C-alpha cells in the first residue's frame, strides 16, 4: 500500500548494471521501505550513472594506426601523442643528466 505520494522503486537496466528510477521520497521514510531503497541505491555500480549511446570508433582508429605511412606507431595518434612523446623524452634526458650529476658529486666530494 502506497501512501502520501510514495511510489515503488523501479530498477532500469542500463549498460552493465541497474539504475533506480523513482522519486527521492523513497529515502525519506525510516521504515522498511526507506531502508530497502537505501540498500538498492548503495548496491548500484558507478558505471551505471549515465546511460548513453557511444559511437563505435574502433574501425576509424584501426585505419589510422594500420596505415603504412612510414610513421612510428607511437606518433600516429596525432598532436597529443607527439607532445607526450617529446615530454617523455625530455624528462628522461633531464633525469639522466641529474643522475650523472649526482653520481659525480657523490664520487668527488668537496675538499675541506
Secondary structure, DSSP 8 states (H G I E B T S, - for coil): ---TT----EEEEETTEEEEES-GGGGT-SSHHHHHHHHHHHHS-GGGS--------HHHHHHHHH--SS--GGGTT-HHHHHHHHHHHHHHHHHHHHHHHHHHHHHS----
